[in-house]
Amino acid sequence: MKENTKRFRFILDTNVLFSAIRYKGKPFELLEEAEKKNIEIIIPEYVYDELREVFERNEIDFTLVKSFLATYTNITIVEREFSSELVELAKRSVADRKDRPIFIYTLILRREDPFTYLVTGDKALRDALNEIEENSAITVDEALKMMT
């Protein structure tokens, strides 16, 4: 059994996950390294649903994506209830309405385990999260460095 010698976990946003599956590159490397090191990858249910929409919009069979994700032993799909307090905070902090759910998920999951990081290429989202909780949102490159 692989052991996670570094106790942290990553939440992936839709764009990072889409890039990992569709284009490989560093996001794919992140998936691979995280599995090798038994680092949990968290996919919020709404990200999973959004990913389905993106692939279907690009006329790619989502059953292939589901099968691909199922090959990873370290991926967990989660669903959480949003408190009105966090919804209001998201409305005040995040300009892009579509980014508010991942903002809320990150805060909820960090309350469960403070060594949880959102991996996103969205600078505005990273800035909004890091203003609330320092170092809660990172880039793919930063996530890769954490695993070395």
C-alpha positions as CSV (number, residue, x, y, z in Angstrom):
1,M,0.0,0.0,0.0
2,K,1.2,3.5,-0.9
3,E,1.7,5.8,2.1
4,N,1.0,9.5,2.0
5,T,4.1,10.8,3.8
6,K,2.9,14.3,3.3
7,R,-0.4,14.9,4.9
8,F,-2.4,17.1,2.6
9,R,-5.0,16.8,-0.1
10,F,-6.0,18.7,-3.3
11,I,-9.3,20.0,-4.6
12,L,-9.2,20.3,-8.4
13,D,-11.3,22.9,-10.2
14,T,-13.1,22.1,-13.4
15,N,-10.4,23.6,-15.7
16,V,-7.5,21.8,-14.0
17,L,-9.4,18.5,-14.2
18,F,-10.5,19.1,-17.8
19,S,-6.9,19.9,-18.8
20,A,-5.6,16.8,-17.0
21,I,-7.9,14.5,-18.9
22,R,-8.0,16.2,-22.3
23,Y,-4.6,17.7,-22.7
24,K,-2.3,15.9,-20.3
25,G,0.6,18.2,-19.4
26,K,1.2,19.4,-15.8
27,P,-2.4,18.9,-14.6
28,F,-2.1,15.2,-15.7
29,E,1.3,15.0,-14.0
30,L,-0.4,16.2,-10.9
31,L,-2.9,13.4,-11.0
32,E,-0.2,10.8,-11.6
33,E,2.1,12.1,-8.9
34,A,-0.7,12.4,-6.4
35,E,-1.7,8.8,-7.0
36,K,1.9,7.5,-6.7
37,K,2.2,9.4,-3.3
38,N,-1.3,8.5,-2.2
39,I,-2.3,12.1,-1.9
40,E,-6.1,12.4,-2.0
41,I,-7.6,14.3,-4.9
42,I,-11.1,15.7,-4.1
43,I,-13.6,16.5,-6.8
44,P,-16.7,18.3,-5.6
45,E,-19.9,16.9,-7.0
46,Y,-20.7,20.1,-8.8
47,V,-17.2,20.1,-10.5
48,Y,-17.9,16.5,-11.6
49,D,-21.3,17.7,-13.1
50,E,-19.7,20.7,-14.7
51,L,-17.0,18.5,-16.2
52,R,-19.7,16.3,-17.7
53,E,-21.3,19.4,-19.3
54,V,-18.0,20.5,-20.7
55,F,-17.1,17.1,-22.3
56,E,-20.6,16.7,-23.6
57,R,-20.5,20.2,-25.1
58,N,-17.3,19.1,-26.8
59,E,-19.1,16.0,-28.0
60,I,-16.9,13.6,-26.0
61,D,-18.5,10.6,-24.4
62,F,-18.5,11.2,-20.7
63,T,-18.5,7.4,-19.9
64,L,-14.8,7.4,-21.1
65,V,-14.1,10.2,-18.6
66,K,-15.8,8.3,-15.8
67,S,-13.8,5.2,-16.7
68,F,-10.6,7.2,-16.7
69,L,-11.2,8.7,-13.3
70,A,-12.2,5.3,-11.9
71,T,-8.7,4.0,-12.6
72,Y,-7.3,6.3,-9.8
73,T,-7.4,5.0,-6.3
74,N,-7.0,8.4,-4.7
75,I,-9.9,10.4,-6.2
76,T,-12.9,11.1,-4.0
77,I,-16.1,12.8,-5.2
78,V,-17.7,14.8,-2.4
79,E,-20.9,16.7,-1.8
80,R,-21.5,19.1,1.1
81,E,-24.3,21.4,2.2
82,F,-23.6,25.1,1.9
83,S,-24.3,27.3,4.9
84,S,-25.9,30.7,4.3
85,E,-22.9,32.3,6.0
86,L,-20.5,30.9,3.4
87,V,-22.9,31.7,0.5
88,E,-23.0,35.3,1.6
89,L,-19.2,35.4,2.0
90,A,-18.8,34.0,-1.5
91,K,-21.2,36.6,-2.9
92,R,-19.1,39.4,-1.3
93,S,-15.7,37.9,-2.1
94,V,-16.0,36.3,-5.6
95,A,-17.0,38.3,-8.6
96,D,-17.6,35.4,-11.0
97,R,-20.7,33.6,-9.9
98,K,-19.6,30.3,-11.4
99,D,-16.6,30.3,-9.1
100,R,-18.6,30.7,-5.9
101,P,-19.3,27.0,-5.3
102,I,-15.7,26.0,-5.5
103,F,-14.8,28.9,-3.2
104,I,-17.4,27.5,-0.7
105,Y,-16.3,23.9,-1.1
106,T,-12.7,24.9,-0.4
107,L,-13.6,26.7,2.8
108,I,-15.8,23.8,4.0
109,L,-13.2,21.1,3.2
110,R,-10.4,23.2,4.8
111,R,-12.5,23.3,8.0
112,E,-12.6,19.5,7.9
113,D,-8.8,19.3,7.2
114,P,-6.7,22.5,7.1
115,F,-4.1,20.8,4.9
116,T,-6.6,20.9,1.9
117,Y,-5.7,23.1,-1.1
118,L,-7.6,24.2,-4.1
119,V,-5.6,23.8,-7.3
120,T,-6.7,26.3,-9.9
121,G,-5.3,28.4,-12.7
122,D,-7.8,31.2,-11.9
123,K,-5.8,34.0,-10.4
124,A,-8.9,36.0,-9.3
125,L,-10.3,32.9,-7.5
126,R,-6.9,32.2,-5.9
127,D,-6.6,35.8,-4.7
128,A,-10.2,35.7,-3.2
129,L,-9.6,32.5,-1.3
130,N,-6.1,33.4,-0.1
131,E,-7.5,36.7,1.2
132,I,-9.9,34.7,3.4
133,E,-7.5,31.9,4.2
134,E,-3.8,32.3,3.4
135,N,-2.3,29.7,1.1
136,S,-5.6,27.9,0.6
137,A,-5.5,28.1,-3.2
138,I,-2.5,27.3,-5.3
139,T,-1.4,26.7,-8.9
140,V,-0.7,23.4,-10.5
141,D,3.1,24.2,-10.4
142,E,2.8,24.9,-6.6
143,A,1.0,21.6,-6.1
144,L,3.7,19.7,-8.0
145,K,6.4,21.4,-5.8
146,M,4.5,20.4,-2.6
147,M,4.7,16.7,-3.7
148,T,8.5,16.7,-4.2
